[in-house]
Amino acid sequence: MKCRHCNTELELTLIDLGNAPPSNAYLTESALCIPEKWYPLRVLVCIECWLVQTEDYAGIDELFDAEYAYFSSFSNTWLRHAKCYVTEMIERFKLNINSNVIEVAANDGYLLQYVKAKGIPCLGIEPTASTAAAACKKGIPIIGEFFGTQLARKLTAQGKQADLMVANNVLAHVPDINDFVQGFTQLLKPQGVATFEFPHLMSLVEQTQFDTIYHEHFSYLSLIAVNRIFNLNGLHIFDVQEIPTHGGSLRVFAQRADKQRHNTTTNVEALIKREVSAGMKTEKYYTDFQKRANVIKHDLINFLMESKSQGKNVVAYGAAAKGNTLLNYAGINSDLLSFVVDRNPAKQGKFLPGTHIPIVEEACLQKERPSYVVILPWNLKTEITEQLSYIRKWGGKFVTFVPVLNVD
């Protein structure tokens, strides 16, 4: 396989997670009788541009289909994050009723609802029909297509260039990253700004967050790699912020390279220097990741086996993609993990891909009174432990496995 950005032959492996089904391909009961599609889940490192990327197997249309079940609005933490972001951007870039805000991967309108509430014109681009329908119910105009240069040219011709473009947790999800970034260059107004949020590769590697690896993530991003990709596709990064979402993310601010209206902050050079100092442009930095991931895998298996032998019931919370990666890599199924609770009605009554663990509503916790609740979306641990604090009344405890086993 060759690098998606620079076309260099890929030879360095970050991790090989064996085979797994797409992490958001939740199953109905009738689908349990039909063979599942499993694909190799292997991540490679380009030693030319240092873009880390999943090996190509599953197509984007299959990964993000009409039944896509990830709805952003079911996380109160994420809604607060989106609302604060909108407030900050309006103040920083002086957005008003004459501005135009476009969000790529608008999902269920979790963010643009706050833009709309301020009276600022906005447009969402969202290819998954299920989430796009939810956004439309909020009164948000949606274009149901994948974003790239073709769509950017069409919108530009219609006079819909943007003062602000938002791309939260989508840059990692695109197979043609060059075409995707070029689309922003085309659709931004001369004075426009684009912000991109994505999990930071440094956090992923240093905290062994291997469960954030799944087929829907085509890329795993450092500022080193993103800066090069943007430069070669017409965008200039003028600021970067480190934010706590998803276990450690970056928010990158970019402008058209041919119309640089904003001065570049010292944050950009400082973070690139930190990444270089950490060794992110060396092969050695990536070589022991597999070994550390295997420790987490073995801790999970041993914990569940020991709990089973002691007659303790273990369930999980959050039918998240990262949880599916962890459980499938460890080979866990419902004999060790009874069920997983999720607030999203679109997931309830279905089964996790690969492991076939049933997804149920929260009322089942009160009924079953489990000894342990494994929090699969560990990045939302604070929100979830507050929401489910009542399990402590019967002596229940919360468990996370990334970056290390923790029971409290």
MOSULSUL-V492625 format. One line per field, one symbol per residue. ss: DSSP state (h for helix, s for strand, l for the rest). phi: phi as a letter, one per 20 degrees, with the letter a starting at -180 (. if undefined). burial: # if it has 24 or more other C-alpha atoms within 12 Angstrom, else .. Layout:
BEGIN
ss: ???
phi: ???
burial: ???
END
This chain:
BEGIN
ss: lsllllllsllsssssssssllllllsllhhhhlllllsssssssllllllssslllllhhhhllllllllhhhlhhhhhhhhhhhhhhhhhhllllllssssslllllllhhhhhhlllssssslllhhhhhhhhhllllsslllllhhhhhhhhhllllsssssssllhhhlllhhhhhhhhhhhssssssssssssshhhhhhlllhhhllllllssslhhhhhhhhhlllssssssssslhhhlsssssssslllllllllhhhhhhhhhhhhhllllhhhhllhhhhhhhhhhhhhhhhhhhhhllllsssslllhhhhhhhhhhlllllllllsslllllllllsllllllsssllhhhhhhlllssssllhhhhhhhhhhlhhhhhhllsssslllllssl
phi: .dgfedmffeceeeacemdbfgfdefdfffffedgeedcgccdddeeedmeebfffbeeffffcefegdedffedfffffffffggffffffdlfbfeecdcdemflengdffffgfemegbbddbfefffffffffenefcdecfeafffffffffemdfdecddcelcgfedfdfffffgffgfeffgefccdcdbgegffgffdleffeebffefccddfgffffffgecnddedabceceflmpcddddccffebeedffffgfffffffffffnfdcfggdedfgffffffgffffffffffffemeedcccnfegffffffffemebffdcgacebfegfdfndcffnemffdcefgffffelffcdeefegfdggfffffdgffffdnfceccddebfbcb
burial: ..####...#.######.#########...........####################.#..###.#########.###.###.###.##..#.##..##################...#################.#.##########.##..#....###############################################.########################.##########..#############..........#..##..#....##...##..##.######.###.##.......#######################.#########.#################.##...#############..##..#..#....########.#...
END
